[in-house]
Amino acid sequence: MVTGLEVAVLVAVVVLLLGSYRVIHTVRPFIVNAVVGLLALILASMFGFGVEITPFVLLIVAIGGVPGAVLVVLLAYLGIAFTPVAI
């Protein structure tokens, strides 16, 4: 015999699974943007365009993706912002 508690637990598990699916589905493009943008920064540093990696730079690249990475590299190249610090 199925009790009310078992039904409530089953409903709660289904709701949590659907909620986590929606969260993962929503966050996936953000993760892809971040990874592609970081790869663009790594590629730029391989070609000699040095950029100081800070949490702010990572945020710009994660949100902006490749255009954000291009913006950061361009600003670092022009000496406006994000220039590497010489020790």
N, C-alpha and C positions, 0 to 999 in steps of 0.2 A: 504494500500500500504506500502511495506517495503522500508525503506530508506537505503541509504548506511551507515549512522551512526549506525543504528540498527544492520546491518550485521557486521560492524566492532566491535561493542561492543560484539556481540555474539561470534565472532571469538576470541576476546581477553579473554572472560570468559572461553571458551573451552581450550585455550592455557594455561591459568593460572591453571585450574583444572588439566590438564594433567601434567603440571610442578610440581604442589604440590603433585600429586600422585607419581611421580618419586622420589621426594625428600623424602617423607615418606617411600617409598619402599626401598630406599637406606639407610636411617638412622635406620630402624627397627632392623637390626642385631646388630648395635652398641648399641642401647638401651637395647636389650636383654643381650648382653655381660656385660654391666654396671650393670644391675640389678642382674644377676647371680653372678658376681664378688663381689658385695657388700654383697649379701647374704652369700657368702663364707667367707668374712671378719667378718661378724656378727657371723657366726657359729664358726669361729676360736676364736673370743673374748669370746664366751660362754664357750669354752674349756680351757680358760686361756692364750691364746696366744695374748698378748696385742700389738696393733699396733696403732701408732699415725696417725689419719686420717688428711691428709693435701690435698690441691688441687693436688699436685704431685702424691700422692698415689691414689687419685680418678682417675686421668688421666691414670695411669698405669693399674688400675683395669678395667677402662672402655674400654681401648683398648685391654688389654690382656685377660679379662674375668677371668675364673677360674685359668688358668696358671699364669696370672699376680697376682692374689690374693695369690696363693701359693708362688710365688716368694717374694712378699712383706712380708708375714708371716714368711717365712724362713729367710729372711734378718733381720727381727726384732728379731726373736728368737735367731739368732746367734750374735746379737748385732752390726751388721754392719751398718744398717740404719733403719729408721722408728721406732726407739724405743720410747715408751711412755715417756713423760717428767714427772718426779715426782715434785709435787708442794710442 
